């Protein structure tokens, strides 16, 4: 049975600035090909880039703190929600991601997804109803 995994794509906040316009367009097209391949193999649930701005919030004793991510030197820039047989296959799929070819600072965190709570049997929702 296929398992679900998340790829969290991270790189330097200004990593894409080193690409020329043509290189950036080639990168986008390579991502489209990568996504198309995953879709054709029925291994893709979702994939989306993230805009490089936002806020990290934390609950503190005296209320909430907010940190603007624009101050960070490395940011999460996108995610892929995929299907794979096991972590080894998920890692192999992640290694083919175009980020590594075009953006030297790129890293991908590969994480299995928990879809059900064993203690209660609760199944986490996957789609909007």
Rosetta blueprint (number, residue, H / E / L):
1 X L
2 X L
3 X E
4 X E
5 X E
6 X E
7 X E
8 X E
9 X E
10 X E
11 X E
12 X E
13 X L
14 X L
15 X H
16 X H
17 X H
18 X H
19 X L
20 X L
21 X H
22 X H
23 X H
24 X H
25 X H
26 X H
27 X H
28 X H
29 X H
30 X H
31 X H
32 X H
33 X H
34 X H
35 X H
36 X H
37 X H
38 X H
39 X H
40 X H
41 X L
42 X L
43 X L
44 X E
45 X E
46 X E
47 X E
48 X E
49 X E
50 X L
51 X L
52 X L
53 X L
54 X L
55 X E
56 X E
57 X E
58 X E
59 X E
60 X E
61 X L
62 X L
63 X E
64 X E
65 X E
66 X E
67 X E
68 X E
69 X H
70 X H
71 X H
72 X L
73 X L
74 X E
75 X E
76 X E
77 X E
78 X E
79 X E
80 X E
81 X E
82 X E
83 X E
84 X E
85 X L
86 X L
87 X H
88 X H
89 X H
90 X H
91 X H
92 X H
93 X H
94 X H
95 X H
96 X L
97 X L
98 X L
99 X H
100 X H
101 X H
102 X H
103 X L
104 X L
105 X L
106 X L
107 X E
108 X E
109 X E
110 X E
111 X E
112 X E
113 X L
114 X L
115 X L
116 X E
117 X L
118 X L
119 X L
120 X L
121 X L
122 X L
123 X E
124 X L
125 X L
126 X L
127 X L
128 X L
129 X L
